Amino acid sequence: MNISEFISGEIGYDYSYLSSLFSSVEGTTIEKYVIHQKIERVKELLVYDELSLSEISYQLDYSSVQHLSNQFKKYIGLSPSHFKNMRDNKRKPLDKI
């Protein structure tokens, strides 16, 4: 089930009406909002460094790791691995402080 079907079914209104209302209030589409939320969660999970990119992709219901990577790069401007490496380079180990 895609997001439009889910929202329409849960709220009981036509998706085009809900989409128009959402866009007028938030200034973005529902789809872009959902993508932004997912990308923020990907960033959070990358920083925690407890899951592989494949596990993150599965957990956030992406169709593939490649889809997640492409979407991440489109919105953040970096690949997930580059984003993760940047974070690692900025962090100082406790014994180096």
Secondary structure as UniProt FT lines:
FT   HELIX           3..11
FT   HELIX           15..26
FT   HELIX           30..48
FT   HELIX           53..59
FT   TURN            60..61
FT   HELIX           65..76
FT   HELIX           80..90
FT   HELIX           94..96
//
